[in-house]
């Protein structure tokens, strides 16, 4: 019904040689059928090369961010049209590091989601609460608000072209994984919110990933939960062997 997806977010890591080496090794591992869909997000300068390497393999290439305009006086930015031009298929949007360090808001994330869809790019839309918000008991409300704003103006025909990633901020790069029950509860809240906006059937087709210290040891338990359809992996996606182990252990429901 919906895809199981394992996505690797390489963040600001890997120079050209490392991208080539890691991606080539990974491509070797994911040749088999019956595996989750695999997405890798290198940094901008190597996207074109990564697309060429991954052509006609099971690996899709994503950007880690983009601007929402096609072109213009936006020094240092990259447009959706440019990502399409180099052959990228997916784009991570609204990652908490973008929100925290680069002042991204639910409003700009919404502009980006709309622009990605308009250009035929599949957004990996990130949401998630901080530790303070969780301790205050407002995790679900925060996630629901992030989803509602990010999807504002997205129509029924477009919703199945979006992947959502639930990434509790306190679990990213900290070694602390949300418990399976906690992650399931949040992913199910996301699906309920999407169902409220678009109906149950459309919500059932959206892949919702969990992210935050995913590793080979916890991916099976996480993906066994009914509403967790894969992982968005940072640190453990940097080495091909580690990432391949995660892909192999993911449960396809
Ligand atoms: P992590 O990062 O796996 O290193 O916690 C996840 C992410 O930021 O997407």
Boltz pocket constraint, residues with backbone or C-beta under 6 A from the ligand:
constraints:
  - pocket:
      binder: B
      contacts: [[A, 9], [A, 167], [A, 171], [A, 172], [A, 173], [A, 174], [A, 175], [A, 211], [A, 212], [A, 213], [A, 214], [A, 232], [A, 233], [A, 234], [A, 235], [A, 236]]
      max_distance: 6.0
